[in-house]
């Protein structure tokens, strides 16, 4: 079983939301008032962190709440970050 990091789960959730809305990353950036590089950086698997402020802005652009965003099953099965 593959265990996702929090960052990967966040990126995958945004990818899924964009896919279901037939939306490109650039469109998400425009709707959210952030630069396209911010969105692409968040989606880049080599980057470790993403800020909650960025997540909130992207959720605003998608017209969803943080609660709706984090209510995906992937967030319920994350391992503890404390090792």
C-alpha positions in Angstrom: 0.0 0.0 0.0 1.4 3.4 -1.0 1.3 6.1 1.7 0.8 9.6 0.5 2.4 12.6 2.2 0.1 15.5 3.2 1.5 17.6 0.4 0.8 14.8 -2.2 -2.7 14.4 -0.9 -3.3 18.1 -1.2 -1.9 18.2 -4.8 -3.9 15.2 -5.8 -7.1 16.7 -4.4 -6.6 19.8 -6.5 -5.8 17.8 -9.6 -9.0 15.8 -9.1 -11.1 18.9 -8.5 -9.7 20.5 -11.6 -10.2 17.4 -13.7 -13.9 17.1 -12.6 -14.4 20.8 -13.6 -12.4 20.4 -16.8 -10.1 23.1 -15.6 -6.4 23.7 -16.3 -3.9 24.8 -13.6 -3.7 28.3 -15.2 -7.4 28.7 -14.9 -7.3 27.7 -11.3 -4.6 30.3 -10.7 -6.6 33.0 -12.4 -9.8 32.2 -10.5 -7.8 32.1 -7.2 -5.8 35.3 -7.6 -2.5 33.5 -7.5 0.3 33.2 -10.1 0.4 30.1 -12.3 3.8 29.4 -10.8 2.2 29.1 -7.4 -0.2 26.5 -8.6 2.5 24.6 -10.6 4.8 24.7 -7.6 2.1 23.2 -5.4 1.5 20.4 -7.9 5.2 19.7 -8.2 5.9 16.4 -6.4 9.5 17.5 -5.6 8.3 20.4 -3.5 7.7 19.5 0.1 5.4 22.2 1.6 2.3 24.1 0.6 0.9 26.8 2.8 -2.7 26.8 4.2 -3.1 30.3 2.8 -2.4 29.0 -0.7 -4.8 26.1 -0.1 -7.5 28.6 1.1 -7.0 30.9 -2.0 -7.3 27.9 -4.3 -10.4 26.7 -2.5 -11.9 30.2 -2.8 -11.2 30.1 -6.6 -13.0 26.8 -6.8 -15.8 28.2 -4.6 -15.5 25.4 -2.0 -14.7 25.6 1.8 -11.6 24.2 3.4 -13.9 21.7 5.1 -15.2 20.5 1.7 -11.6 20.3 0.4 -10.3 18.3 3.3 -13.4 16.0 3.5 -11.8 13.7 0.9 -11.0 10.1 2.0 -7.3 10.5 1.2 -6.9 12.9 4.1 -8.4 10.3 6.5 -5.8 7.7 5.8 -2.6 9.8 6.1 0.1 8.5 8.4 1.2 10.6 11.3 3.9 13.1 10.4 5.6 12.6 13.8 8.1 9.8 13.4 
